[in-house]
């Protein structure tokens, strides 16, 4: 996967990871990939809801230790 931008939101709680992702996606071109690394367990369902509401594609979600990794494709 060719990630275009990576965002580290570790230590931030809802809704900050979503707000930072929304801002980052606004500066990206259609089809580009954004990787968000978070430590908030609630971010898993938050990013699922965010993708449905905004039309951005949630390409992948995974857990790596204490990190939750979300990959979104800009619509």
CHARMM internal coordinates of N, CA and C (Angstrom, degrees):
IC EDIT
DIST 1 N 1 CA 1.4455
DIST 1 CA 1 C 1.5341
ANGL 1 N 1 CA 1 C 109.40
DIST 1 C 2 N 1.2959
ANGL 1 CA 1 C 2 N 116.15
DIHE 1 N 1 CA 1 C 2 N 133.95
DIST 2 N 2 CA 1.4586
ANGL 1 C 2 N 2 CA 121.62
DIHE 1 CA 1 C 2 N 2 CA -179.06
DIST 2 CA 2 C 1.5295
ANGL 2 N 2 CA 2 C 109.16
DIHE 1 C 2 N 2 CA 2 C -98.82
DIST 2 C 3 N 1.3272
ANGL 2 CA 2 C 3 N 117.27
DIHE 2 N 2 CA 2 C 3 N 95.55
DIST 3 N 3 CA 1.4617
ANGL 2 C 3 N 3 CA 122.61
DIHE 2 CA 2 C 3 N 3 CA -178.82
DIST 3 CA 3 C 1.5273
ANGL 3 N 3 CA 3 C 108.96
DIHE 2 C 3 N 3 CA 3 C -77.39
DIST 3 C 4 N 1.3287
ANGL 3 CA 3 C 4 N 116.85
DIHE 3 N 3 CA 3 C 4 N 127.81
DIST 4 N 4 CA 1.4573
ANGL 3 C 4 N 4 CA 121.15
DIHE 3 CA 3 C 4 N 4 CA -179.25
DIST 4 CA 4 C 1.5279
ANGL 4 N 4 CA 4 C 112.73
DIHE 3 C 4 N 4 CA 4 C -87.89
DIST 4 C 5 N 1.3475
ANGL 4 CA 4 C 5 N 115.52
DIHE 4 N 4 CA 4 C 5 N -31.14
DIST 5 N 5 CA 1.4586
ANGL 4 C 5 N 5 CA 119.54
DIHE 4 CA 4 C 5 N 5 CA -178.48
DIST 5 CA 5 C 1.5277
ANGL 5 N 5 CA 5 C 108.64
DIHE 4 C 5 N 5 CA 5 C -149.31
DIST 5 C 6 N 1.3329
ANGL 5 CA 5 C 6 N 116.07
DIHE 5 N 5 CA 5 C 6 N 141.70
DIST 6 N 6 CA 1.4631
ANGL 5 C 6 N 6 CA 120.04
DIHE 5 CA 5 C 6 N 6 CA 178.93
DIST 6 CA 6 C 1.5197
ANGL 6 N 6 CA 6 C 109.38
DIHE 5 C 6 N 6 CA 6 C -123.83
DIST 6 C 7 N 1.3256
ANGL 6 CA 6 C 7 N 114.75
DIHE 6 N 6 CA 6 C 7 N 138.59
DIST 7 N 7 CA 1.4568
ANGL 6 C 7 N 7 CA 121.82
DIHE 6 CA 6 C 7 N 7 CA -176.59
DIST 7 CA 7 C 1.5266
ANGL 7 N 7 CA 7 C 108.68
DIHE 6 C 7 N 7 CA 7 C -123.84
DIST 7 C 8 N 1.3192
ANGL 7 CA 7 C 8 N 116.70
DIHE 7 N 7 CA 7 C 8 N 126.29
DIST 8 N 8 CA 1.4639
ANGL 7 C 8 N 8 CA 121.26
DIHE 7 CA 7 C 8 N 8 CA 177.83
DIST 8 CA 8 C 1.5220
ANGL 8 N 8 CA 8 C 108.34
DIHE 7 C 8 N 8 CA 8 C -102.21
DIST 8 C 9 N 1.3404
ANGL 8 CA 8 C 9 N 116.49
DIHE 8 N 8 CA 8 C 9 N 107.87
DIST 9 N 9 CA 1.4641
ANGL 8 C 9 N 9 CA 120.59
DIHE 8 CA 8 C 9 N 9 CA 179.73
DIST 9 CA 9 C 1.5323
ANGL 9 N 9 CA 9 C 110.35
DIHE 8 C 9 N 9 CA 9 C -113.27
DIST 9 C 10 N 1.3240
ANGL 9 CA 9 C 10 N 116.80
DIHE 9 N 9 CA 9 C 10 N 23.42
DIST 10 N 10 CA 1.4745
ANGL 9 C 10 N 10 CA 120.74
DIHE 9 CA 9 C 10 N 10 CA 179.22
DIST 10 CA 10 C 1.5302
ANGL 10 N 10 CA 10 C 110.05
DIHE 9 C 10 N 10 CA 10 C -59.43
DIST 10 C 11 N 1.3390
ANGL 10 CA 10 C 11 N 115.04
DIHE 10 N 10 CA 10 C 11 N 135.18
DIST 11 N 11 CA 1.4613
ANGL 10 C 11 N 11 CA 120.30
DIHE 10 CA 10 C 11 N 11 CA 179.33
DIST 11 CA 11 C 1.5149
ANGL 11 N 11 CA 11 C 113.57
DIHE 10 C 11 N 11 CA 11 C 89.94
DIST 11 C 12 N 1.3205
ANGL 11 CA 11 C 12 N 117.05
DIHE 11 N 11 CA 11 C 12 N -10.60
DIST 12 N 12 CA 1.4700
ANGL 11 C 12 N 12 CA 120.58
DIHE 11 CA 11 C 12 N 12 CA 179.22
DIST 12 CA 12 C 1.5232
ANGL 12 N 12 CA 12 C 110.01
DIHE 11 C 12 N 12 CA 12 C -95.96
DIST 12 C 13 N 1.3275
ANGL 12 CA 12 C 13 N 116.16
DIHE 12 N 12 CA 12 C 13 N 141.38
DIST 13 N 13 CA 1.4545
ANGL 12 C 13 N 13 CA 120.91
DIHE 12 CA 12 C 13 N 13 CA 178.65
DIST 13 CA 13 C 1.5240
ANGL 13 N 13 CA 13 C 110.80
DIHE 12 C 13 N 13 CA 13 C -104.22
DIST 13 C 14 N 1.3143
ANGL 13 CA 13 C 14 N 115.12
DIHE 13 N 13 CA 13 C 14 N 162.64
DIST 14 N 14 CA 1.4527
ANGL 13 C 14 N 14 CA 123.39
DIHE 13 CA 13 C 14 N 14 CA 178.66
DIST 14 CA 14 C 1.5278
ANGL 14 N 14 CA 14 C 108.92
DIHE 13 C 14 N 14 CA 14 C -50.44
DIST 14 C 15 N 1.3010
ANGL 14 CA 14 C 15 N 120.29
DIHE 14 N 14 CA 14 C 15 N 137.28
DIST 15 N 15 CA 1.4649
ANGL 14 C 15 N 15 CA 128.51
DIHE 14 CA 14 C 15 N 15 CA 6.03
DIST 15 CA 15 C 1.5243
ANGL 15 N 15 CA 15 C 114.01
DIHE 14 C 15 N 15 CA 15 C -98.53
DIST 15 C 16 N 1.3253
ANGL 15 CA 15 C 16 N 118.51
DIHE 15 N 15 CA 15 C 16 N 12.38
DIST 16 N 16 CA 1.4756
ANGL 15 C 16 N 16 CA 120.32
DIHE 15 CA 15 C 16 N 16 CA -173.48
DIST 16 CA 16 C 1.5292
ANGL 16 N 16 CA 16 C 114.82
DIHE 15 C 16 N 16 CA 16 C -58.84
DIST 16 C 17 N 1.3470
ANGL 16 CA 16 C 17 N 120.79
DIHE 16 N 16 CA 16 C 17 N -43.61
DIST 17 N 17 CA 1.4758
ANGL 16 C 17 N 17 CA 118.10
DIHE 16 CA 16 C 17 N 17 CA 178.44
DIST 17 CA 17 C 1.5362
ANGL 17 N 17 CA 17 C 112.39
DIHE 16 C 17 N 17 CA 17 C -59.08
DIST 17 C 18 N 1.3365
ANGL 17 CA 17 C 18 N 117.04
DIHE 17 N 17 CA 17 C 18 N -39.15
DIST 18 N 18 CA 1.4746
ANGL 17 C 18 N 18 CA 121.00
DIHE 17 CA 17 C 18 N 18 CA 178.96
DIST 18 CA 18 C 1.5270
ANGL 18 N 18 CA 18 C 110.24
DIHE 17 C 18 N 18 CA 18 C -66.69
DIST 18 C 19 N 1.3211
ANGL 18 CA 18 C 19 N 116.81
DIHE 18 N 18 CA 18 C 19 N -45.22
DIST 19 N 19 CA 1.4739
ANGL 18 C 19 N 19 CA 120.15
DIHE 18 CA 18 C 19 N 19 CA -178.62
DIST 19 CA 19 C 1.5256
ANGL 19 N 19 CA 19 C 111.51
DIHE 18 C 19 N 19 CA 19 C -62.84
DIST 19 C 20 N 1.3255
ANGL 19 CA 19 C 20 N 116.56
DIHE 19 N 19 CA 19 C 20 N -40.94
DIST 20 N 20 CA 1.4761
ANGL 19 C 20 N 20 CA 119.80
DIHE 19 CA 19 C 20 N 20 CA 178.16
DIST 20 CA 20 C 1.5306
ANGL 20 N 20 CA 20 C 110.98
DIHE 19 C 20 N 20 CA 20 C -67.38
DIST 20 C 21 N 1.3329
ANGL 20 CA 20 C 21 N 116.76
DIHE 20 N 20 CA 20 C 21 N -38.01
DIST 21 N 21 CA 1.4657
ANGL 20 C 21 N 21 CA 120.67
DIHE 20 CA 20 C 21 N 21 CA 177.75
DIST 21 CA 21 C 1.5229
ANGL 21 N 21 CA 21 C 110.13
DIHE 20 C 21 N 21 CA 21 C -65.31
DIST 21 C 22 N 1.3189
ANGL 21 CA 21 C 22 N 116.77
DIHE 21 N 21 CA 21 C 22 N -42.42
DIST 22 N 22 CA 1.4671
ANGL 21 C 22 N 22 CA 121.12
DIHE 21 CA 21 C 22 N 22 CA 179.98
DIST 22 CA 22 C 1.5343
ANGL 22 N 22 CA 22 C 110.38
DIHE 21 C 22 N 22 CA 22 C -60.20
DIST 22 C 23 N 1.3334
ANGL 22 CA 22 C 23 N 116.19
DIHE 22 N 22 CA 22 C 23 N -43.93
DIST 23 N 23 CA 1.4725
ANGL 22 C 23 N 23 CA 121.33
DIHE 22 CA 22 C 23 N 23 CA 179.32
DIST 23 CA 23 C 1.5361
ANGL 23 N 23 CA 23 C 110.42
DIHE 22 C 23 N 23 CA 23 C -64.26
DIST 23 C 24 N 1.3321
ANGL 23 CA 23 C 24 N 116.60
DIHE 23 N 23 CA 23 C 24 N -43.21
DIST 24 N 24 CA 1.4713
ANGL 23 C 24 N 24 CA 120.93
DIHE 23 CA 23 C 24 N 24 CA -179.08
DIST 24 CA 24 C 1.5238
ANGL 24 N 24 CA 24 C 110.52
DIHE 23 C 24 N 24 CA 24 C -64.77
DIST 24 C 25 N 1.3360
ANGL 24 CA 24 C 25 N 117.10
DIHE 24 N 24 CA 24 C 25 N -42.83
DIST 25 N 25 CA 1.4730
ANGL 24 C 25 N 25 CA 120.90
DIHE 24 CA 24 C 25 N 25 CA -179.45
DIST 25 CA 25 C 1.5282
ANGL 25 N 25 CA 25 C 111.46
DIHE 24 C 25 N 25 CA 25 C -63.52
DIST 25 C 26 N 1.3267
ANGL 25 CA 25 C 26 N 116.64
DIHE 25 N 25 CA 25 C 26 N -33.23
DIST 26 N 26 CA 1.4721
ANGL 25 C 26 N 26 CA 120.77
DIHE 25 CA 25 C 26 N 26 CA -179.56
DIST 26 CA 26 C 1.5309
ANGL 26 N 26 CA 26 C 111.29
DIHE 25 C 26 N 26 CA 26 C -62.53
DIST 26 C 27 N 1.3369
ANGL 26 CA 26 C 27 N 117.12
DIHE 26 N 26 CA 26 C 27 N -27.45
DIST 27 N 27 CA 1.4705
ANGL 26 C 27 N 27 CA 121.89
DIHE 26 CA 26 C 27 N 27 CA -178.76
DIST 27 CA 27 C 1.5236
ANGL 27 N 27 CA 27 C 112.92
DIHE 26 C 27 N 27 CA 27 C -93.22
DIST 27 C 28 N 1.3461
ANGL 27 CA 27 C 28 N 116.46
DIHE 27 N 27 CA 27 C 28 N 4.43
DIST 28 N 28 CA 1.4631
ANGL 27 C 28 N 28 CA 120.13
DIHE 27 CA 27 C 28 N 28 CA -176.29
DIST 28 CA 28 C 1.5240
ANGL 28 N 28 CA 28 C 111.00
DIHE 27 C 28 N 28 CA 28 C -107.18
DIST 28 C 29 N 1.3288
ANGL 28 CA 28 C 29 N 115.67
DIHE 28 N 28 CA 28 C 29 N 160.67
DIST 29 N 29 CA 1.4608
ANGL 28 C 29 N 29 CA 121.70
DIHE 28 CA 28 C 29 N 29 CA 177.93
DIST 29 CA 29 C 1.5204
ANGL 29 N 29 CA 29 C 110.06
DIHE 28 C 29 N 29 CA 29 C -86.77
DIST 29 C 30 N 1.3201
ANGL 29 CA 29 C 30 N 116.04
DIHE 29 N 29 CA 29 C 30 N 156.55
DIST 30 N 30 CA 1.4578
ANGL 29 C 30 N 30 CA 121.99
DIHE 29 CA 29 C 30 N 30 CA 178.27
DIST 30 CA 30 C 1.5250
ANGL 30 N 30 CA 30 C 110.89
DIHE 29 C 30 N 30 CA 30 C -56.69
DIST 30 C 31 N 1.3331
ANGL 30 CA 30 C 31 N 116.81
DIHE 30 N 30 CA 30 C 31 N 133.57
DIST 31 N 31 CA 1.4562
ANGL 30 C 31 N 31 CA 121.61
DIHE 30 CA 30 C 31 N 31 CA 178.62
DIST 31 CA 31 C 1.5181
ANGL 31 N 31 CA 31 C 114.58
DIHE 30 C 31 N 31 CA 31 C 92.17
DIST 31 C 32 N 1.3401
ANGL 31 CA 31 C 32 N 117.32
DIHE 31 N 31 CA 31 C 32 N -13.63
DIST 32 N 32 CA 1.4611
ANGL 31 C 32 N 32 CA 119.51
DIHE 31 CA 31 C 32 N 32 CA -179.89
DIST 32 CA 32 C 1.5303
ANGL 32 N 32 CA 32 C 110.45
DIHE 31 C 32 N 32 CA 32 C -74.56
DIST 32 C 33 N 1.3357
ANGL 32 CA 32 C 33 N 116.19
DIHE 32 N 32 CA 32 C 33 N 156.27
DIST 33 N 33 CA 1.4560
ANGL 32 C 33 N 33 CA 121.80
DIHE 32 CA 32 C 33 N 33 CA -176.96
DIST 33 CA 33 C 1.5258
ANGL 33 N 33 CA 33 C 111.69
DIHE 32 C 33 N 33 CA 33 C -106.74
DIST 33 C 34 N 1.3308
ANGL 33 CA 33 C 34 N 114.77
DIHE 33 N 33 CA 33 C 34 N 136.23
DIST 34 N 34 CA 1.4619
ANGL 33 C 34 N 34 CA 122.73
DIHE 33 CA 33 C 34 N 34 CA 176.65
DIST 34 CA 34 C 1.5195
ANGL 34 N 34 CA 34 C 108.29
DIHE 33 C 34 N 34 CA 34 C -117.42
DIST 34 C 35 N 1.3202
ANGL 34 CA 34 C 35 N 116.33
DIHE 34 N 34 CA 34 C 35 N 127.73
DIST 35 N 35 CA 1.4692
ANGL 34 C 35 N 35 CA 121.57
DIHE 34 CA 34 C 35 N 35 CA 177.01
DIST 35 CA 35 C 1.5260
ANGL 35 N 35 CA 35 C 107.35
DIHE 34 C 35 N 35 CA 35 C -106.72
DIST 35 C 36 N 1.3330
ANGL 35 CA 35 C 36 N 115.94
DIHE 35 N 35 CA 35 C 36 N 126.84
DIST 36 N 36 CA 1.4582
ANGL 35 C 36 N 36 CA 121.58
DIHE 35 CA 35 C 36 N 36 CA 179.37
DIST 36 CA 36 C 1.5258
ANGL 36 N 36 CA 36 C 108.25
DIHE 35 C 36 N 36 CA 36 C -117.80
DIST 36 C 37 N 1.3268
ANGL 36 CA 36 C 37 N 116.72
DIHE 36 N 36 CA 36 C 37 N 125.93
DIST 37 N 37 CA 1.4612
ANGL 36 C 37 N 37 CA 121.74
DIHE 36 CA 36 C 37 N 37 CA 176.83
DIST 37 CA 37 C 1.5290
ANGL 37 N 37 CA 37 C 107.04
DIHE 36 C 37 N 37 CA 37 C -107.80
DIST 37 C 38 N 1.3447
ANGL 37 CA 37 C 38 N 115.87
DIHE 37 N 37 CA 37 C 38 N 122.84
DIST 38 N 38 CA 1.4624
ANGL 37 C 38 N 38 CA 121.44
DIHE 37 CA 37 C 38 N 38 CA -177.18
DIST 38 CA 38 C 1.5239
ANGL 38 N 38 CA 38 C 109.89
DIHE 37 C 38 N 38 CA 38 C -131.26
DIST 38 C 39 N 1.3332
ANGL 38 CA 38 C 39 N 115.82
DIHE 38 N 38 CA 38 C 39 N 160.45
DIST 39 N 39 CA 1.4646
ANGL 38 C 39 N 39 CA 120.62
DIHE 38 CA 38 C 39 N 39 CA 174.93
DIST 39 CA 39 C 1.5187
ANGL 39 N 39 CA 39 C 111.16
DIHE 38 C 39 N 39 CA 39 C -113.25
DIST 39 C 40 N 1.3266
ANGL 39 CA 39 C 40 N 117.44
DIHE 39 N 39 CA 39 C 40 N -5.08
DIST 40 N 40 CA 1.4639
ANGL 39 C 40 N 40 CA 122.25
DIHE 39 CA 39 C 40 N 40 CA 179.42
DIST 40 CA 40 C 1.5313
ANGL 40 N 40 CA 40 C 109.05
DIHE 39 C 40 N 40 CA 40 C -80.51
DIST 40 C 41 N 1.3480
ANGL 40 CA 40 C 41 N 116.55
DIHE 40 N 40 CA 40 C 41 N 116.25
DIST 41 N 41 CA 1.4658
ANGL 40 C 41 N 41 CA 120.70
DIHE 40 CA 40 C 41 N 41 CA -178.88
DIST 41 CA 41 C 1.5275
ANGL 41 N 41 CA 41 C 111.85
DIHE 40 C 41 N 41 CA 41 C -59.90
DIST 41 C 42 N 1.3187
ANGL 41 CA 41 C 42 N 117.57
DIHE 41 N 41 CA 41 C 42 N -28.77
DIST 42 N 42 CA 1.4590
ANGL 41 C 42 N 42 CA 121.75
DIHE 41 CA 41 C 42 N 42 CA 178.47
DIST 42 CA 42 C 1.5169
ANGL 42 N 42 CA 42 C 113.10
DIHE 41 C 42 N 42 CA 42 C -68.61
DIST 42 C 43 N 1.3313
ANGL 42 CA 42 C 43 N 116.25
DIHE 42 N 42 CA 42 C 43 N -14.71
DIST 43 N 43 CA 1.4753
ANGL 42 C 43 N 43 CA 119.28
DIHE 42 CA 42 C 43 N 43 CA -178.08
DIST 43 CA 43 C 1.5252
ANGL 43 N 43 CA 43 C 111.77
DIHE 42 C 43 N 43 CA 43 C -65.48
DIST 43 C 44 N 1.3398
ANGL 43 CA 43 C 44 N 117.82
DIHE 43 N 43 CA 43 C 44 N -24.23
DIST 44 N 44 CA 1.4652
ANGL 43 C 44 N 44 CA 120.47
DIHE 43 CA 43 C 44 N 44 CA -179.52
DIST 44 CA 44 C 1.5278
ANGL 44 N 44 CA 44 C 109.95
DIHE 43 C 44 N 44 CA 44 C -60.20
DIST 44 C 45 N 1.3172
ANGL 44 CA 44 C 45 N 117.03
DIHE 44 N 44 CA 44 C 45 N -54.48
DIST 45 N 45 CA 1.4709
ANGL 44 C 45 N 45 CA 119.02
DIHE 44 CA 44 C 45 N 45 CA 179.70
DIST 45 CA 45 C 1.5351
ANGL 45 N 45 CA 45 C 111.96
DIHE 44 C 45 N 45 CA 45 C -74.22
DIST 45 C 46 N 1.3501
ANGL 45 CA 45 C 46 N 116.87
DIHE 45 N 45 CA 45 C 46 N -29.90
DIST 46 N 46 CA 1.4648
ANGL 45 C 46 N 46 CA 120.19
DIHE 45 CA 45 C 46 N 46 CA 177.76
DIST 46 CA 46 C 1.5272
ANGL 46 N 46 CA 46 C 111.16
DIHE 45 C 46 N 46 CA 46 C -60.98
DIST 46 C 47 N 1.3345
ANGL 46 CA 46 C 47 N 116.84
DIHE 46 N 46 CA 46 C 47 N -44.81
DIST 47 N 47 CA 1.4646
ANGL 46 C 47 N 47 CA 119.79
DIHE 46 CA 46 C 47 N 47 CA -178.96
DIST 47 CA 47 C 1.5299
ANGL 47 N 47 CA 47 C 111.66
DIHE 46 C 47 N 47 CA 47 C -70.99
DIST 47 C 48 N 1.3290
ANGL 47 CA 47 C 48 N 117.80
DIHE 47 N 47 CA 47 C 48 N -30.37
DIST 48 N 48 CA 1.4687
ANGL 47 C 48 N 48 CA 120.28
DIHE 47 CA 47 C 48 N 48 CA 175.33
DIST 48 CA 48 C 1.5272
ANGL 48 N 48 CA 48 C 109.37
DIHE 47 C 48 N 48 CA 48 C -64.18
DIST 48 C 49 N 1.3313
ANGL 48 CA 48 C 49 N 116.94
DIHE 48 N 48 CA 48 C 49 N -46.08
DIST 49 N 49 CA 1.4651
ANGL 48 C 49 N 49 CA 121.62
DIHE 48 CA 48 C 49 N 49 CA 179.30
DIST 49 CA 49 C 1.5307
ANGL 49 N 49 CA 49 C 111.06
DIHE 48 C 49 N 49 CA 49 C -66.24
DIST 49 C 50 N 1.3338
ANGL 49 CA 49 C 50 N 116.30
DIHE 49 N 49 CA 49 C 50 N -41.20
DIST 50 N 50 CA 1.4650
ANGL 49 C 50 N 50 CA 121.71
DIHE 49 CA 49 C 50 N 50 CA 179.72
DIST 50 CA 50 C 1.5324
ANGL 50 N 50 CA 50 C 110.91
DIHE 49 C 50 N 50 CA 50 C -59.61
DIST 50 C 51 N 1.3349
ANGL 50 CA 50 C 51 N 116.31
DIHE 50 N 50 CA 50 C 51 N -44.23
DIST 51 N 51 CA 1.4653
ANGL 50 C 51 N 51 CA 120.64
DIHE 50 CA 50 C 51 N 51 CA -179.45
DIST 51 CA 51 C 1.5339
ANGL 51 N 51 CA 51 C 110.68
DIHE 50 C 51 N 51 CA 51 C -62.93
DIST 51 C 52 N 1.3333
ANGL 51 CA 51 C 52 N 116.59
DIHE 51 N 51 CA 51 C 52 N -43.31
DIST 52 N 52 CA 1.4692
ANGL 51 C 52 N 52 CA 119.91
DIHE 51 CA 51 C 52 N 52 CA 179.64
DIST 52 CA 52 C 1.5240
ANGL 52 N 52 CA 52 C 111.33
DIHE 51 C 52 N 52 CA 52 C -63.70
DIST 52 C 53 N 1.3328
ANGL 52 CA 52 C 53 N 117.07
DIHE 52 N 52 CA 52 C 53 N -42.27
DIST 53 N 53 CA 1.4611
ANGL 52 C 53 N 53 CA 121.96
DIHE 52 CA 52 C 53 N 53 CA -176.73
DIST 53 CA 53 C 1.5255
ANGL 53 N 53 CA 53 C 113.30
DIHE 52 C 53 N 53 CA 53 C -70.85
DIST 53 C 54 N 1.3368
ANGL 53 CA 53 C 54 N 116.90
DIHE 53 N 53 CA 53 C 54 N -33.45
DIST 54 N 54 CA 1.4626
ANGL 53 C 54 N 54 CA 119.78
DIHE 53 CA 53 C 54 N 54 CA -173.28
DIST 54 CA 54 C 1.5229
ANGL 54 N 54 CA 54 C 114.01
DIHE 53 C 54 N 54 CA 54 C -99.88
DIST 54 C 55 N 1.3359
ANGL 54 CA 54 C 55 N 117.12
DIHE 54 N 54 CA 54 C 55 N -15.89
DIST 55 N 55 CA 1.4592
ANGL 54 C 55 N 55 CA 119.69
DIHE 54 CA 54 C 55 N 55 CA -178.71
DIST 55 CA 55 C 1.5210
ANGL 55 N 55 CA 55 C 113.29
DIHE 54 C 55 N 55 CA 55 C 85.50
DIST 55 C 56 N 1.3445
ANGL 55 CA 55 C 56 N 116.78
DIHE 55 N 55 CA 55 C 56 N 0.90
DIST 56 N 56 CA 1.4622
ANGL 55 C 56 N 56 CA 119.89
DIHE 55 CA 55 C 56 N 56 CA 173.48
DIST 56 CA 56 C 1.5239
ANGL 56 N 56 CA 56 C 107.22
DIHE 55 C 56 N 56 CA 56 C -77.71
DIST 56 C 57 N 1.3309
ANGL 56 CA 56 C 57 N 116.74
DIHE 56 N 56 CA 56 C 57 N 146.08
DIST 57 N 57 CA 1.4618
ANGL 56 C 57 N 57 CA 120.82
DIHE 56 CA 56 C 57 N 57 CA -176.91
DIST 57 CA 57 C 1.5255
ANGL 57 N 57 CA 57 C 110.53
DIHE 56 C 57 N 57 CA 57 C -88.10
DIST 57 C 58 N 1.3369
ANGL 57 CA 57 C 58 N 116.38
DIHE 57 N 57 CA 57 C 58 N 129.17
DIST 58 N 58 CA 1.4575
ANGL 57 C 58 N 58 CA 121.34
DIHE 57 CA 57 C 58 N 58 CA 173.27
DIST 58 CA 58 C 1.5194
ANGL 58 N 58 CA 58 C 106.16
DIHE 57 C 58 N 58 CA 58 C -87.71
DIST 58 C 59 N 1.3354
ANGL 58 CA 58 C 59 N 115.74
DIHE 58 N 58 CA 58 C 59 N 100.78
DIST 59 N 59 CA 1.4549
ANGL 58 C 59 N 59 CA 122.46
DIHE 58 CA 58 C 59 N 59 CA -173.18
DIST 59 CA 59 C 1.5218
ANGL 59 N 59 CA 59 C 111.44
DIHE 58 C 59 N 59 CA 59 C -75.03
DIST 59 C 60 N 1.3357
ANGL 59 CA 59 C 60 N 116.29
DIHE 59 N 59 CA 59 C 60 N -39.80
DIST 60 N 60 CA 1.4593
ANGL 59 C 60 N 60 CA 119.90
DIHE 59 CA 59 C 60 N 60 CA -173.95
DIST 60 CA 60 C 1.5208
ANGL 60 N 60 CA 60 C 110.64
DIHE 59 C 60 N 60 CA 60 C -157.86
DIST 60 C 61 N 1.3378
ANGL 60 CA 60 C 61 N 115.33
DIHE 60 N 60 CA 60 C 61 N 145.73
DIST 61 N 61 CA 1.4583
ANGL 60 C 61 N 61 CA 121.89
DIHE 60 CA 60 C 61 N 61 CA 170.16
DIST 61 CA 61 C 1.5166
ANGL 61 N 61 CA 61 C 106.78
DIHE 60 C 61 N 61 CA 61 C -135.44
DIST 61 C 62 N 1.3211
ANGL 61 CA 61 C 62 N 116.45
DIHE 61 N 61 CA 61 C 62 N 135.38
DIST 62 N 62 CA 1.4573
ANGL 61 C 62 N 62 CA 119.53
DIHE 61 CA 61 C 62 N 62 CA 177.07
DIST 62 CA 62 C 1.5209
ANGL 62 N 62 CA 62 C 109.99
DIHE 61 C 62 N 62 CA 62 C -150.24
DIST 62 C 63 N 1.3124
ANGL 62 CA 62 C 63 N 115.41
DIHE 62 N 62 CA 62 C 63 N 160.47
DIST 63 N 63 CA 1.4549
ANGL 62 C 63 N 63 CA 121.75
DIHE 62 CA 62 C 63 N 63 CA 177.49
DIST 63 CA 63 C 1.5155
ANGL 63 N 63 CA 63 C 107.91
DIHE 62 C 63 N 63 CA 63 C -113.62
DIST 63 C 64 N 1.3312
ANGL 63 CA 63 C 64 N 115.60
DIHE 63 N 63 CA 63 C 64 N 130.85
DIST 64 N 64 CA 1.4654
ANGL 63 C 64 N 64 CA 121.38
DIHE 63 CA 63 C 64 N 64 CA 177.80
DIST 64 CA 64 C 1.5238
ANGL 64 N 64 CA 64 C 107.30
DIHE 63 C 64 N 64 CA 64 C -129.99
DIST 64 C 65 N 1.3214
ANGL 64 CA 64 C 65 N 116.30
DIHE 64 N 64 CA 64 C 65 N 96.73
DIST 65 N 65 CA 1.4585
ANGL 64 C 65 N 65 CA 120.14
DIHE 64 CA 64 C 65 N 65 CA -176.19
DIST 65 CA 65 C 1.5182
ANGL 65 N 65 CA 65 C 109.44
DIHE 64 C 65 N 65 CA 65 C 67.04
DIST 65 C 66 N 1.3312
ANGL 65 CA 65 C 66 N 116.15
DIHE 65 N 65 CA 65 C 66 N -122.71
DIST 66 N 66 CA 1.4717
ANGL 65 C 66 N 66 CA 120.98
DIHE 65 CA 65 C 66 N 66 CA 179.28
DIST 66 CA 66 C 1.5264
ANGL 66 N 66 CA 66 C 111.85
DIHE 65 C 66 N 66 CA 66 C -89.77
DIST 66 C 67 N 1.3291
ANGL 66 CA 66 C 67 N 117.16
DIHE 66 N 66 CA 66 C 67 N -1.63
DIST 67 N 67 CA 1.4749
ANGL 66 C 67 N 67 CA 121.48
DIHE 66 CA 66 C 67 N 67 CA -176.95
DIST 67 CA 67 C 1.5257
ANGL 67 N 67 CA 67 C 112.10
DIHE 66 C 67 N 67 CA 67 C -96.37
DIST 67 C 68 N 1.3220
ANGL 67 CA 67 C 68 N 114.42
DIHE 67 N 67 CA 67 C 68 N 142.58
DIST 68 N 68 CA 1.4583
ANGL 67 C 68 N 68 CA 121.79
DIHE 67 CA 67 C 68 N 68 CA 173.01
DIST 68 CA 68 C 1.5268
ANGL 68 N 68 CA 68 C 105.84
DIHE 67 C 68 N 68 CA 68 C -112.07
DIST 68 C 69 N 1.3331
ANGL 68 CA 68 C 69 N 115.73
DIHE 68 N 68 CA 68 C 69 N 122.96
DIST 69 N 69 CA 1.4652
ANGL 68 C 69 N 69 CA 120.64
DIHE 68 CA 68 C 69 N 69 CA -175.05
DIST 69 CA 69 C 1.5193
ANGL 69 N 69 CA 69 C 109.51
DIHE 68 C 69 N 69 CA 69 C -109.81
DIST 69 C 70 N 1.3205
ANGL 69 CA 69 C 70 N 115.59
DIHE 69 N 69 CA 69 C 70 N 128.30
DIST 70 N 70 CA 1.4592
ANGL 69 C 70 N 70 CA 122.69
DIHE 69 CA 69 C 70 N 70 CA -178.39
DIST 70 CA 70 C 1.5237
ANGL 70 N 70 CA 70 C 108.31
DIHE 69 C 70 N 70 CA 70 C -123.79
DIST 70 C 71 N 1.3342
ANGL 70 CA 70 C 71 N 116.85
DIHE 70 N 70 CA 70 C 71 N 132.78
DIST 71 N 71 CA 1.4626
ANGL 70 C 71 N 71 CA 120.55
DIHE 70 CA 70 C 71 N 71 CA 177.03
DIST 71 CA 71 C 1.5288
ANGL 71 N 71 CA 71 C 107.31
DIHE 70 C 71 N 71 CA 71 C -120.26
DIST 71 C 72 N 1.3224
ANGL 71 CA 71 C 72 N 115.39
DIHE 71 N 71 CA 71 C 72 N 122.54
DIST 72 N 72 CA 1.4692
ANGL 71 C 72 N 72 CA 122.49
DIHE 71 CA 71 C 72 N 72 CA -179.00
DIST 72 CA 72 C 1.5160
ANGL 72 N 72 CA 72 C 110.38
DIHE 71 C 72 N 72 CA 72 C -116.57
DIST 72 C 73 N 1.3374
ANGL 72 CA 72 C 73 N 115.33
DIHE 72 N 72 CA 72 C 73 N 142.05
DIST 73 N 73 CA 1.4614
ANGL 72 C 73 N 73 CA 120.49
DIHE 72 CA 72 C 73 N 73 CA 174.02
DIST 73 CA 73 C 1.5223
ANGL 73 N 73 CA 73 C 108.14
DIHE 72 C 73 N 73 CA 73 C -104.60
DIST 73 C 74 N 1.3327
ANGL 73 CA 73 C 74 N 115.71
DIHE 73 N 73 CA 73 C 74 N 125.77
DIST 74 N 74 CA 1.4651
ANGL 73 C 74 N 74 CA 121.35
DIHE 73 CA 73 C 74 N 74 CA -179.14
DIST 74 CA 74 C 1.5262
ANGL 74 N 74 CA 74 C 109.32
DIHE 73 C 74 N 74 CA 74 C -64.43
DIST 74 C 75 N 1.3217
ANGL 74 CA 74 C 75 N 115.83
DIHE 74 N 74 CA 74 C 75 N 131.78
DIST 75 N 75 CA 1.4711
ANGL 74 C 75 N 75 CA 120.50
DIHE 74 CA 74 C 75 N 75 CA -179.78
DIST 75 CA 75 C 1.5121
ANGL 75 N 75 CA 75 C 111.39
DIHE 74 C 75 N 75 CA 75 C -72.06
END
COOR INIT
IC SEED 1 N 1 CA 1 C
IC BUILD
